[in-house]
Amino acid sequence: MDTRSDQSLQQTDVAIIGTGPVGLFAVFECGMLDMRCHVFDALEVPGGQCAALYPEKPIYDIPGYPRIDAALLIDRLFEQAAPFAPTYHLGHAVTGLERVDNGFVVTNAAGVRVAARAVVIAAGGGAFGPNRPPLEGIEAFEGKSVFYLVRRREDFRGKRIVIAGGGDSAVDWALSLAELAAHTMVVHRRAKFRAAPQSLLRLEQLYEAGRVELVTPYQLAGLEGVDGRLDAVVVADLAGNTRRLEADCLLPFFGLATQLGPLADWDLVFDEHRVAVDPATCASSRAGIFAIGDICTYPGKLKLILTGFAEAAVAAHAIHPLVHPGEALHFEYSTTKGVPGSA
Ligand SMILES: Cc1cc2nc3c(=O)[nH]c(=O)nc-3n(C[C@H](O)[C@H](O)[C@H](O)COP(=O)(O)OP(=O)(O)OC[C@H]3O[C@@H](n4cnc5c(N)ncnc54)[C@H](O)[C@@H]3O)c2cc1C
């Protein structure tokens, strides 16, 4: 199939699956070699594990940053990729990959189709998706007053918040958001929480000081509100007794499920659920498909952000001849070449 005449297709040089730190840096590395990118993520915000799992934790092993919060690292990577004007397709998992004459067509769950010469899989442990509580009509509230991850604490200032869950994420976010929320309630189906001892101690202190309300042993039972705006969260105990918690936001922390999903069906060679690549190029077993970051493996692979950054550079150089056939690639430092818009 020649995709150039298909109007419903968006065209690019490289399709990157995953906007984790490594996928974002791949945009920069491809851009430096004059390759345009479309980038896909199942999550609505870029940042992969950094954004979804530990945005406010400091990272200490990013070269040049003695300490940087994970969310800030993502902001910086986003900024670094911006001069190359990538197109982001967020909030929908990539579901399809089709081989075509001049590359691949990548499709996501929203039906977006992008034709690219090469595909870079930077999918980490797989597509992130929240474990949703089975509440009727919850979809209408998602992204407006029900959130499965906290992107910016400030968004919750002055709000009445219900946090649901009994693990580290629920407890850590209760401690953090209680500092700025109008009222913080934590709903858990057991009286005992499972979190780090230090965090539990702090939760107890906030409870005693009246800064956090512990709603146990209760489970989520329903949502009240209109047009996605929450008025109250209804909870029930095992005997079926219900309580109505007036609230502006619900944050269910029942874990994020990762799914390799369609990647598993793309005829790639896997080694213990990771895409096996040649470390000299990050090429997978299928020509034109590359894998970098946590999703790839080779002898001696370290699952670190800095390793993924180097893999992004390696893959970009290996992809260049596919996008610009016959063009010699002259290795240049960024100090020599600059970036678009730099002086
Ligand atoms: C608590 C914690 C602390 C950590 N601390 C450090 C540290 O100090 N230093 C360090 O170097 N590393 C640390 N790590 C590991 C680091 O976060 C990972 O190595 C890094 O996030 C890998 O980046 P990535 O871009 O490869 O993948 P990820 O960050 O996992 O991002 C992959 C993205 O791909 C998306 N995706 C997957 N499949 C699809 C699909 N089919 N369609 C659309 N999107 C898809 C996912 O939704 C996700 O957003 C830590 C990890 C955790 C959990």
The ligand as a MOL file (V3000), in Angstrom:
LIG
                    3D

  0  0  0     0  0            999 V3000
M  V30 BEGIN CTAB
M  V30 COUNTS 53 58 0 0 0
M  V30 BEGIN ATOM
M  V30 1 C 9.1880 5.0360 42.2160 0
M  V30 2 C 10.1990 5.0100 41.0930 0
M  V30 3 C 11.3990 5.6920 41.2520 0
M  V30 4 C 12.3500 5.6760 40.2230 0
M  V30 5 N 13.5320 6.3560 40.4010 0
M  V30 6 C 14.4420 6.3880 39.3900 0
M  V30 7 C 15.6760 7.0940 39.5390 0
M  V30 8 O 15.9680 7.6630 40.6030 0
M  V30 9 N 16.5360 7.1110 38.4640 0
M  V30 10 C 16.2720 6.4590 37.2810 0
M  V30 11 O 17.0680 6.5330 36.3550 0
M  V30 12 N 15.1010 5.7700 37.1350 0
M  V30 13 C 14.2000 5.7070 38.1480 0
M  V30 14 N 13.0440 4.9960 37.9910 0
M  V30 15 C 12.8350 4.2710 36.7150 0
M  V30 16 C 12.4350 5.2400 35.6140 0
M  V30 17 O 11.2520 5.9390 35.9640 0
M  V30 18 C 12.2490 4.4650 34.3190 0
M  V30 19 O 13.4710 3.8710 33.9760 0
M  V30 20 C 11.8040 5.4140 33.2050 0
M  V30 21 O 10.5530 5.9930 33.4980 0
M  V30 22 C 11.7110 4.6680 31.8840 0
M  V30 23 O 11.3100 5.5990 30.9290 0
M  V30 24 P 10.6030 5.1600 29.5740 0
M  V30 25 O 10.3850 6.4330 28.8210 0
M  V30 26 O 11.3750 4.0600 28.9690 0
M  V30 27 O 9.2070 4.4910 30.0170 0
M  V30 28 P 8.0130 4.9970 30.9480 0
M  V30 29 O 8.4220 6.0910 31.8460 0
M  V30 30 O 7.4760 3.7390 31.5550 0
M  V30 31 O 6.9650 5.5660 29.8980 0
M  V30 32 C 6.3750 4.7130 28.9560 0
M  V30 33 C 5.1180 5.3620 28.4170 0
M  V30 34 O 4.6710 4.6130 27.2990 0
M  V30 35 C 3.2560 4.5870 27.3130 0
M  V30 36 N 2.7920 3.4330 26.5410 0
M  V30 37 C 3.1180 2.1370 26.6770 0
M  V30 38 N 2.4620 1.3740 25.7780 0
M  V30 39 C 1.6940 2.2160 25.0570 0
M  V30 40 C 0.7640 2.0400 24.0020 0
M  V30 41 N 0.4770 0.8450 23.4750 0
M  V30 42 N 0.1360 3.1310 23.5350 0
M  V30 43 C 0.3840 4.3570 24.0250 0
M  V30 44 N 1.2600 4.5810 25.0470 0
M  V30 45 C 1.9020 3.5280 25.5480 0
M  V30 46 C 2.9150 4.4690 28.8020 0
M  V30 47 O 1.5810 4.9090 29.0460 0
M  V30 48 C 3.9850 5.3740 29.4340 0
M  V30 49 O 3.5170 6.6960 29.6160 0
M  V30 50 C 12.1010 4.9670 39.0100 0
M  V30 51 C 10.8800 4.2900 38.8540 0
M  V30 52 C 9.9430 4.3020 39.8760 0
M  V30 53 C 8.6380 3.5710 39.6950 0
M  V30 END ATOM
M  V30 BEGIN BOND
M  V30 1 1 1 2
M  V30 2 1 2 3
M  V30 3 2 2 52
M  V30 4 2 3 4
M  V30 5 1 4 5
M  V30 6 1 4 50
M  V30 7 2 5 6
M  V30 8 1 6 7
M  V30 9 1 6 13
M  V30 10 2 7 8
M  V30 11 1 7 9
M  V30 12 1 9 10
M  V30 13 2 10 11
M  V30 14 1 10 12
M  V30 15 2 12 13
M  V30 16 1 13 14
M  V30 17 1 14 15
M  V30 18 1 14 50
M  V30 19 1 15 16
M  V30 20 1 16 17
M  V30 21 1 16 18
M  V30 22 1 18 19
M  V30 23 1 18 20
M  V30 24 1 20 21
M  V30 25 1 20 22
M  V30 26 1 22 23
M  V30 27 1 23 24
M  V30 28 2 24 25
M  V30 29 1 24 26
M  V30 30 1 24 27
M  V30 31 1 27 28
M  V30 32 2 28 29
M  V30 33 1 28 30
M  V30 34 1 28 31
M  V30 35 1 31 32
M  V30 36 1 32 33
M  V30 37 1 33 34
M  V30 38 1 33 48
M  V30 39 1 34 35
M  V30 40 1 35 36
M  V30 41 1 35 46
M  V30 42 1 36 37
M  V30 43 1 36 45
M  V30 44 2 37 38
M  V30 45 1 38 39
M  V30 46 1 39 40
M  V30 47 2 39 45
M  V30 48 1 40 41
M  V30 49 2 40 42
M  V30 50 1 42 43
M  V30 51 2 43 44
M  V30 52 1 44 45
M  V30 53 1 46 47
M  V30 54 1 46 48
M  V30 55 1 48 49
M  V30 56 2 50 51
M  V30 57 1 51 52
M  V30 58 1 52 53
M  V30 END BOND
M  V30 END CTAB
M  END
